[in-house]
């Protein structure tokens, strides 16, 4: 293409680079720039071929139109303005700046001293302006054609029927033998039929992918020979991570989403809208800092040289600025419409609602999300904490949002560890944490229940290690959570003791059963269904190796059994979906009302005095509802027994109930009871540390069954 000598004015909207079939419109927000240059590069981004002055400034948006340009055009910006760091200005046109709206990158990022707007080797650091060019070490932006249309009919899953599965694109696929080698670790690998079928076989309704937006590794990790594997260090929010593309087309993302949709599975993206890879005042300049540092970041009011660090990552994006809110609204709309994703999990989400006076569920961003028609029906999930002032906001997000519930995580861990005095809170957590979420019309689905996630021990490690073992992270084992509420049952790490291993396996099944049978939305951490271990590393963010990868060829027989157990649990949850209520259920007012009833091990309804028994570790939870298929009243009793000794549990005496059928028992390796020995009448014999699920059988059914059994026996005898 022959380049134009200059840009024509074009339009201030939409922001980013937009091809209209005849040329490309470029629009960049900067409230404090003095002038802006559009830099054009060769298709591979290796050589700068032209600089064009942006001709117009409208409402703080610099814009210009390049006739005859089209998709594939490679570009970046040089933004001119003052270097007045005490006033918050860090303009340096010697550094190229990536377009915040860039939808695809070309070329590899490389660390270099030239990325810094200041002389990093000078004693004065950020007081000393640096004139070196960093273009040789930066990726560049690529103009792409708009992705339009949809290949599927919306199938969004109600939250009350949702089962989440958190996983990592690279780690889940990199060693999968059924994926072509060139697609492993990539979106194309996630779209592989074997991958999708496996996830579906587990009974998963919604896959939650750890960050797939472009990111880079921090310099201190590079110095240690490590990388940012998890991806919580964003470079561009609209562009997919380059290393996850097997080819050079961002359509791979859409094809992955379409593959999951065809299987009836939703796709949720984990997004990092709280900070960027540019870090604090001594960090590099990649995009936002060089475009308009004062607008994009929250700075200390007394000296704007310094950054507010509510994230622990050096900087905090300024969600009080309307253009920053606009950028993220445009971003989620893009991923929801062009890529057709079904929802978002927001990392360190209190940042999104923090106004100058503190956290506000009526913040500009929350209000914008609530009214947006493009986002209607999408799942919105908050990680409800950060390290800023008032940073713990569990239960305080707006109606329509769900939240990662760490109180559920910690309580369930403590209960199964055998901690005394946990029973009342355990009941509140499996009830859907009504004490936290039952306000403003919120439902149990506001609680995202999880026991493990990417951050912390795996389920296997939770029952194998008491202490973290993060030595390979290079931080003297000081990183990661100190208190994990874990247990090793006598030996730290893997053991050859059969009795210990039996108990560890059973405890994993107890955790899974509790998770899938609680009110609220369960979230599994990918690999937990296969007894995956990270060898005690509870902060594996920097390990791009077998610590994080799922090794499909080395899944143990115990892991295979746990996969089947997990599928059995999700099938039970689906079968009795009407017992996982879309509202909080307390005392029934009418006969047909759903109920949750609590029983002690004597078969008595729990009274106030029972809840005060400090050493009680056994609880019966009965769910009562109307089966929509039969219109019959149905009762399911779940017995949680966290004591290390066996126990006889007296079953409740209920009018019309003749016997109980065992549907699940974690004391067995498969969880599936012996069909010839799964009926109980008055007393349930519990093994140590076990969970049992029972279905009440009505008198009429029991009589019919007894008659049938008698007839069979008579026939055998004759």
C-alpha positions, 0 to 999 in steps of 0.5 A: 500500500502506498502511504498517504502523506498526511492524515485527514481529520476523520472522527473522534469516535469510535476510539481505536483504529476502525476500518470502514472499507475505504480507510482507517480512522484513528482516535486516541484519548489524551487530555494533557498531550500537546500533540500526537503522532501516528507511527506506521510500521512494516507488517511484521512491526520491525521497522518504522516507516512513517510518522503522521501528525494527528490533525484534530483534537475533539473533546480531548480525543486526537483523531485522523483518517488514513485513506486506503489503509485497511486491516493488517496496518501496523501502528503505534503512537508517539505522544508529546507533552510535558515531563512534569512528574510532580504534576503527574505528567510523564510524556516521552515521545521517544517511547512508542505507546500502544493504542489502549483499544488495540485488538491485536499485537504483532511482534514480541515484547522484550525487556530493555532499559529503553522502556523506561521514560527515565534513565533507570541507571541514573541516581535520580531515577524518574527525575532524569528524562531518557531520550532512547527509543524503545521501538525495537523491543515493543510489539506493535498494534494491528488494525483488524476487521470488525468481528460481527454476527453470531453462530449460536443461539443464546443458551445462558445458564441460570446462576442457580444451575451453574457449575463453574470450572476455572482453568488456564488455556496453556496449562490445560492444553499444553500436554494434552495428547489428543491436541495437535502439537501446534495447537497445544497451549493455545485457544485452538487447543481449548477448542479441541473436541476432546477438551470440550467433551471432557469438560462437558463430561464432568457436568460443567456448565461454564468455563472460567478462563484465567486472563487471556488478554495480552500480558507481559512478565514483570522484570523482576521475574525475568531476572530470576528466569521466571515468567508471569504464567497466570497473566495478571499483568495486563498490557492491552485489554482488547487484544488476546494474548499472543502466545495463545494464538497458534496462527495470527488470527484473533478469530481463534478466540471466537472459534474457541467460544463457539466450540464451547457454545455448541456443547452448551457450555458458557465461557467466562473471562477473568479480566484485570481492570485494576492495574496495568503492567506499567507498575509504579513510579519506577516502572516502564512506559508501554501505553497508558503512562505515556498517553496520559498518566494523570488521567489513567492512574490514581496518583497521590494528591500531595505529590503526583510523582507517586502512585496510589497502590490499592492493588499491590502491583504498583499502580491503580487504574483511575475508575473515577475518570469517565474515559477510563470507565468508557474504555472498560465499558467498550472493552467488556462490550467488545468481548461480549459481542464480538467474541460472544463470551458469557460473562466476566470475573473481575480481579481485585474488584473493589478498585472498580467501585472506589470513588474518592470517598471510598467504595460505593456500589453506586460507582460510575462503573457499576452504574454503567454496567447495570444499564448497558443493554449489550451486557444484559444477562452476562454473568458478573463475578467479583473478587471482592477484595484488594489491599486498599482502604476498605478493601474487603467488600464481600457482600457489598457489590450491587444486585446482579453481581456474584462474588467469590466467597472466601468465608465459604472457602475457609469455613469448609476447610476448617470444618473438614479439618476437624476444628471445634466450634465451626458447625454454626458457620458451616451451616450458614455457608452451605445455606448460601451465606444468607448472613452476607448476601441476603439483602437488596433482593440478592439470592444464594447465587450471589455466593460463588462457593469455592474451596480452591482456586488458582490462588492457593493449594490444589485440593490434593495439596490441601490434604497433603501439606500443612505448610506452603512450599514455594521455594522455587518462586525465589522469594525465600518461601515468604510469598503466598498465603500463610494460613491455609486451614490445611492438614497433612494427616501426620506426614508432610507431603506424599506418603506411602502410608495406606491409611493416610492416603485413604483418608486424604482421598476421602477428604478430597471427596468430602470437599467436592461433595460439600461444594457441589451440594451447597446452596450458591454457585459452585466453582471447581479449580481445574485439575482438582477432579484429577487429584492434581498436585502442585507439590505444596506450592500455593502461589504458582503464578510464576511457574510455566512448567509441570507445576501448573500444567495438567499432565494428562498422561500421568493421571493416577487411578485415584485421579480417574476415580475422582473424575468419575466421582465429580461427574456423579456429584454434578449429575446429582446436582442436576437431577435435584436442581429444584432443591438448589433454590433461586431464593433464600429459604428459611422456615416454610409457611405453607406445605408446598414451600421449599425447606431447609431443615437441620438435624443432629446425629440423634435425628432431632431438629437442631435447637439453639442448644445443639448449635452451641455444642462446641465439639459437634462435628456432625450435621444433617441438612435436609432439602425439601421441594416439589419435583416439577416432573412428578409434582411430588414432594421430595426430600434429600438428606445430606449428612456431613460427618467431620469427626475422625471416629465412626458414628451411628446417625439416627435418621429423622422420623418423618410421616410417610417416609418408610426408608432412605436410599443412599445416593452417595457415600464418600466412604467409598472410592467411587462415591456410588453405594452398592445397589444391593446395600443402599437402603436404610430405615432408622440408623445410618452407620457413618465412617470417619470423615464422610458425607452421605446423601440419602433420598427419602422413599415414600411408604407407597413406593417402599411397599411396592418395592418390598412386594417386588423383592418378595416376588423375586425371592419367591421365584428364585426359591421355586 
